[in-house]
C-alpha cells in the first residue's frame, strides 16, 4: 500500500512541472499566473 501512495505522490509532483499540470494549478487558483510564467521560463532554460 505504501508503494501505491508513493507512486501517486511522484505522479503529482511530475504533474506540477508539466505544462498541463501548471495550467490546471492556475485554473484552480492554486498558483498565480506570474508563478506559472516563472515555471515556464524555468522549464525552458
N, C-alpha and C positions, 0 to 999 in steps of 0.2 A: 504493500500500500504506500509506503513512504516513497518508493521509486516513482510511482504514478504522480504523486504530489510534486516531486522534484522536477519531473518532466514537464508538468503543467506550468510550474514557475519559470522554467527555462524558456518555454514557448512564449509566455507573457513577456519576458524580458526581450526576447528576439522581436516580438511584435512591436514593442516600443520603438525600436530602431528602424523598422521598415517604414516606407512611405505611407502605406495604408494604415499602419498602426498609429503613426503620428497624426494622420488625418482624423482617425477615429477619436483620438485624445482631444483634438481641437474641437471637434463637433460636440463632444460630451463635456466641454469646458473643464477638462482635467489639466490642460496646458493652454497657454495663450498662443496667439498667432505668432508673436515675437519669439517665443520659445521654439515653436515649430520651425521658424525660419533659421534660428540658430542651429537646430538639429540638422536641417537640410545643408547648411553651409559646412557643418562638421562632417557630415557624411560624404560631401563632395571633395573634401580636402585629402 
